Amino acid sequence: MNHVVVASASIGYHAPLEIALPIIAAVVLVRVVASVRRGRPALAGKVIVRCGRGHVFATTWSPLGSFTSIRLGTARFQYCPVGHHWAIVRPVNDSSLTGGDRRLLDRS
């Protein structure tokens, strides 16, 4: 009797689909609820941010991920179109915007 041995390229444990899908759904739900509680868009939307050099601009912010920035907890590393540089940006509360900040945002 001949036995055929098949080598597997996968390493590690992979949960069955019926376990993985509810876990993924729960994680997405928690992320969306946390985003809404912080006053940010649930899935994606424009958020006003300030870079490390003080430039203020609106950017698309998604709690689930991004192709244009690197997530760093509550901050992102992305390109600042105002100063033409890469920087860490953080969301800005509307109440902390100055009159100058608002004028710059209105022009963009």
RONUTI-65572 format. One record per atom (N, C-alpha, C, O): residue in three letters; x, y, z. Coordinates in steps of 0.02 Angstrom, whole numbers, padded with zeros to 5 digits, always signed. Example, Ala and Ser with C-alpha at 12.3 -4.5 7.8 and 13.67 -1.06 7.14 Angstrom:
ALA+00660-00284+00390;ALA+00615-00225+00390;ALA+00660-00165+00390;ALA+00712-00166+00423;SER+00642-00112+00354;SER+00684-00053+00357;SER+00645+00002+00394;SER+00670+00057+00402;
END
This chain:
MET+00042-00058+00000;MET+00000+00000+00000;MET+00045+00062+00000;MET+00088+00070+00043;ASN+00034+00106-00049;ASN+00074+00167-00054;ASN+00038+00224-00019;ASN-00022+00232-00025;HIS+00076+00262+00018;HIS+00050+00321+00053;HIS+00081+00383+00023;HIS+00141+00386+00012;VAL+00040+00432+00011;VAL+00065+00495-00017;VAL+00066+00546+00040;VAL+00016+00556+00075;VAL+00123+00578+00050;VAL+00131+00629+00101;VAL+00131+00696+00066;VAL+00169+00708+00020;VAL+00087+00740+00089;VAL+00082+00807+00060;VAL+00110+00857+00110;VAL+00087+00860+00167;ALA+00158+00895+00088;ALA+00188+00946+00132;ALA+00143+01007+00132;ALA+00116+01028+00081;SER+00134+01035+00190;SER+00092+01094+00198;SER+00136+01156+00207;SER+00183+01155+00246;ALA+00120+01209+00170;ALA+00159+01270+00175;ALA+00134+01315+00232;ALA+00169+01362+00251;SER+00074+01301+00258;SER+00048+01345+00311;SER+00079+01326+00378;SER+00090+01268+00394;ILE+00092+01377+00416;ILE+00122+01369+00482;ILE+00076+01402+00532;ILE+00051+01457+00520;GLY+00063+01369+00587;GLY+00021+01399+00639;GLY-00050+01373+00636;GLY-00067+01331+00595;TYR-00090+01400+00681;TYR-00159+01379+00688;TYR-00205+01426+00650;TYR-00198+01487+00655;HIS-00251+01399+00613;HIS-00302+01438+00578;HIS-00369+01415+00603;HIS-00388+01357+00597;ALA-00406+01462+00631;ALA-00472+01445+00658;ALA-00520+01428+00601;ALA-00515+01456+00546;PRO-00565+01382+00613;PRO-00616+01367+00562;PRO-00658+01429+00548;PRO-00665+01473+00591;LEU-00686+01433+00490;LEU-00724+01490+00468;LEU-00781+01507+00516;LEU-00796+01565+00528;GLU-00815+01456+00542;GLU-00871+01468+00587;GLU-00850+01498+00654;GLU-00892+01523+00691;ILE-00787+01495+00670;ILE-00760+01527+00731;ILE-00730+01595+00713;ILE-00740+01644+00750;ALA-00695+01599+00657;ALA-00660+01660+00638;ALA-00708+01717+00620;ALA-00696+01774+00640;LEU-00762+01703+00583;LEU-00807+01756+00562;LEU-00841+01792+00620;LEU-00843+01854+00619;PRO-00867+01757+00671;PRO-00896+01794+00728;PRO-00845+01836+00766;PRO-00861+01889+00791;ILE-00783+01812+00770;ILE-00731+01850+00804;ILE-00716+01913+00764;ILE-00710+01967+00794;ILE-00709+01907+00699;ILE-00696+01966+00656;ILE-00754+02016+00662;ILE-00742+02076+00667;ALA-00815+01991+00660;ALA-00874+02035+00665;ALA-00875+02071+00733;ALA-00891+02130+00736;ALA-00857+02036+00786;ALA-00856+02067+00853;ALA-00803+02121+00856;ALA-00815+02175+00885;VAL-00744+02109+00828;VAL-00691+02159+00829;VAL-00712+02221+00790;VAL-00701+02277+00813;VAL-00741+02212+00731;VAL-00765+02268+00691;VAL-00818+02308+00729;VAL-00816+02369+00730;LEU-00864+02274+00761;LEU-00917+02307+00800;LEU-00888+02348+00857;LEU-00909+02404+00868;VAL-00841+02320+00894;VAL-00809+02356+00949;VAL-00773+02418+00924;VAL-00777+02471+00955;ARG-00738+02412+00868;ARG-00702+02469+00839;ARG-00750+02524+00818;ARG-00736+02583+00830;VAL-00805+02506+00787;VAL-00854+02556+00764;VAL-00886+02590+00824;VAL-00893+02651+00823;VAL-00906+02553+00875;VAL-00936+02582+00934;VAL-00887+02629+00969;VAL-00907+02684+00990;ALA-00825+02608+00976;ALA-00774+02651+01008;ALA-00764+02715+00969;ALA-00756+02769+00998;SER-00765+02711+00903;SER-00756+02770+00861;SER-00815+02818+00870;SER-00804+02879+00876;VAL-00876+02792+00870;VAL-00935+02835+00878;VAL-00934+02868+00947;VAL-00953+02926+00953;ARG-00914+02832+00998;ARG-00912+02860+01065;ARG-00861+02917+01071;ARG-00869+02962+01112;ARG-00809+02915+01030;ARG-00759+02968+01029;ARG-00780+03027+00985;ARG-00745+03077+00981;GLY-00838+03021+00953;GLY-00863+03075+00910;GLY-00833+03075+00841;GLY-00833+03126+00807;ARG-00807+03018+00820;ARG-00777+03012+00754;ARG-00823+02972+00708;ARG-00869+02940+00732;PRO-00811+02975+00643;PRO-00854+02936+00597;PRO-00851+02862+00612;PRO-00798+02836+00632;ALA-00907+02827+00603;ALA-00911+02756+00619;ALA-00868+02714+00573;ALA-00831+02670+00597;LEU-00871+02725+00509;LEU-00832+02684+00463;LEU-00777+02724+00428;LEU-00719+02702+00427;ALA-00793+02781+00401;ALA-00742+02824+00371;ALA-00774+02892+00359;ALA-00833+02896+00342;GLY-00735+02943+00368;GLY-00760+03011+00357;GLY-00705+03061+00366;GLY-00649+03044+00385;LYS-00721+03123+00352;LYS-00672+03177+00359;LYS-00665+03196+00433;LYS-00715+03207+00467;VAL-00603+03201+00456;VAL-00588+03221+00524;VAL-00534+03274+00520;VAL-00489+03271+00478;ILE-00539+03324+00563;ILE-00488+03376+00566;ILE-00432+03352+00611;ILE-00443+03330+00667;VAL-00370+03356+00585;VAL-00311+03333+00621;VAL-00258+03387+00623;VAL-00260+03435+00583;ARG-00211+03379+00670;ARG-00154+03425+00675;ARG-00091+03382+00674;ARG-00086+03332+00709;CYS-00043+03403+00633;CYS+00020+03366+00629;CYS+00067+03390+00685;CYS+00051+03437+00721;GLY+00123+03357+00691;GLY+00171+03373+00743;GLY+00200+03443+00737;GLY+00225+03470+00787;ARG+00198+03473+00678;ARG+00223+03541+00668;ARG+00168+03593+00676;ARG+00181+03653+00666;GLY+00108+03571+00692;GLY+00053+03618+00705;GLY+00007+03632+00646;GLY-00040+03671+00654;HIS+00020+03603+00589;HIS-00024+03614+00531;HIS-00091+03579+00542;HIS-00093+03523+00568;VAL-00144+03611+00522;VAL-00212+03584+00530;VAL-00241+03570+00461;VAL-00237+03612+00416;PHE-00271+03511+00452;PHE-00303+03494+00389;PHE-00354+03439+00401;PHE-00354+03406+00453;ALA-00398+03430+00351;ALA-00448+03377+00354;ALA-00422+03316+00316;ALA-00392+03323+00263;THR-00434+03258+00344;THR-00412+03196+00313;THR-00466+03143+00323;THR-00508+03149+00367;THR-00464+03091+00282;THR-00510+03036+00290;THR-00485+02992+00347;THR-00427+02972+00347;TRP-00529+02978+00394;TRP-00509+02939+00454;TRP-00555+02879+00460;TRP-00616+02887+00460;SER-00527+02821+00464;SER-00566+02760+00471;SER-00541+02720+00530;SER-00481+02711+00537;PRO-00585+02698+00574;PRO-00563+02658+00631;PRO-00540+02588+00612;PRO-00509+02553+00652;LEU-00556+02567+00551;LEU-00540+02499+00531;LEU-00473+02493+00495;LEU-00447+02437+00488;GLY-00444+02548+00472;GLY-00380+02544+00438;GLY-00375+02595+00382;GLY-00424+02629+00367;SER-00317+02599+00352;SER-00306+02648+00300;SER-00251+02625+00253;SER-00204+02589+00273;PHE-00257+02645+00190;PHE-00204+02631+00142;PHE-00155+02689+00135;PHE-00102+02682+00105;THR-00172+02747+00164;THR-00131+02807+00155;THR-00095+02828+00218;THR-00060+02878+00218;SER-00102+02790+00272;SER-00068+02808+00334;SER-00052+02745+00374;SER-00078+02691+00361;ILE-00008+02754+00423;ILE+00010+02700+00467;ILE-00020+02715+00535;ILE-00008+02768+00564;ARG-00060+02669+00561;ARG-00094+02680+00625;ARG-00047+02673+00683;ARG-00006+02627+00685;LEU-00052+02718+00730;LEU-00012+02717+00791;LEU-00058+02731+00851;LEU-00054+02783+00883;GLY-00102+02685+00866;GLY-00151+02695+00919;GLY-00201+02748+00898;GLY-00236+02739+00849;THR-00204+02803+00936;THR-00252+02856+00919;THR-00222+02906+00870;THR-00256+02954+00850;ALA-00161+02896+00849;ALA-00128+02941+00801;ALA-00115+02903+00736;ALA-00124+02842+00732;ARG-00094+02940+00685;ARG-00076+02910+00620;ARG-00012+02943+00596;ARG+00002+03001+00611;PHE+00028+02905+00559;PHE+00086+02932+00525;PHE+00066+02938+00453;PHE+00055+02888+00419;GLN+00062+03000+00428;GLN+00040+03011+00360;GLN+00069+03076+00332;GLN+00100+03115+00368;TYR+00057+03086+00269;TYR+00082+03146+00234;TYR+00040+03206+00254;TYR-00022+03204+00253;CYS+00074+03261+00271;CYS+00040+03324+00287;CYS+00040+03367+00223;CYS+00093+03389+00201;PRO-00019+03379+00194;PRO-00022+03417+00132;PRO-00009+03492+00142;PRO+00004+03528+00094;VAL-00014+03515+00203;VAL-00002+03586+00217;VAL+00072+03601+00217;VAL+00095+03648+00185;GLY+00110+03561+00255;GLY+00182+03572+00261;GLY+00224+03531+00213;GLY+00285+03538+00212;HIS+00192+03488+00174;HIS+00226+03445+00125;HIS+00280+03403+00158;HIS+00338+03402+00137;HIS+00260+03367+00211;HIS+00306+03323+00247;HIS+00267+03266+00277;HIS+00205+03269+00281;TRP+00302+03214+00299;TRP+00270+03158+00334;TRP+00273+03173+00409;TRP+00324+03197+00434;ALA+00218+03159+00444;ALA+00215+03175+00516;ALA+00164+03132+00551;ALA+00122+03100+00519;ILE+00167+03132+00616;ILE+00116+03100+00657;ILE+00060+03151+00665;ILE+00071+03208+00685;VAL-00001+03130+00650;VAL-00060+03173+00656;VAL-00108+03144+00706;VAL-00113+03084+00716;ARG-00144+03190+00739;ARG-00194+03171+00789;ARG-00258+03210+00776;ARG-00255+03268+00755;PRO-00316+03180+00789;PRO-00379+03217+00782;PRO-00381+03277+00830;PRO-00353+03275+00884;VAL-00415+03330+00807;VAL-00420+03392+00846;VAL-00492+03400+00867;VAL-00538+03392+00826;ASN-00503+03418+00930;ASN-00571+03434+00952;ASN-00591+03501+00922;ASN-00550+03547+00918;ASP-00653+03506+00901;ASP-00678+03567+00869;ASP-00668+03627+00915;ASP-00655+03683+00891;SER-00676+03617+00980;SER-00671+03673+01027;SER-00599+03700+01034;SER-00590+03756+01056;SER-00549+03661+01014;SER-00480+03684+01020;SER-00454+03718+00957;SER-00396+03740+00955;LEU-00495+03724+00905;LEU-00475+03758+00843;LEU-00476+03834+00853;LEU-00524+03861+00881;THR-00425+03867+00831;THR-00422+03940+00834;THR-00456+03970+00773;THR-00472+03934+00725;GLY-00466+04035+00773;GLY-00495+04068+00715;GLY-00451+04059+00653;GLY-00477+04050+00598;GLY-00385+04062+00662;GLY-00339+04051+00606;GLY-00345+03981+00578;GLY-00342+03971+00517;ASP-00352+03932+00623;ASP-00360+03863+00601;ASP-00423+03856+00559;ASP-00423+03823+00507;ARG-00477+03887+00581;ARG-00541+03882+00545;ARG-00536+03915+00476;ARG-00564+03890+00427;ARG-00501+03971+00471;ARG-00493+04005+00406;ARG-00454+03961+00358;ARG-00470+03956+00299;LEU-00400+03929+00384;LEU-00360+03884+00341;LEU-00402+03825+00317;LEU-00396+03805+00259;LEU-00444+03798+00360;LEU-00486+03742+00341;LEU-00539+03763+00290;LEU-00555+03724+00245;ASP-00565+03824+00296;ASP-00615+03848+00249;ASP-00586+03856+00179;ASP-00621+03847+00130;ARG-00521+03874+00175;ARG-00489+03883+00109;ARG-00473+03817+00075;ARG-00468+03815+00014;SER-00466+03764+00113;SER-00447+03700+00083;SER-00506+03660+00060;SER-00498+03605+00033;
END
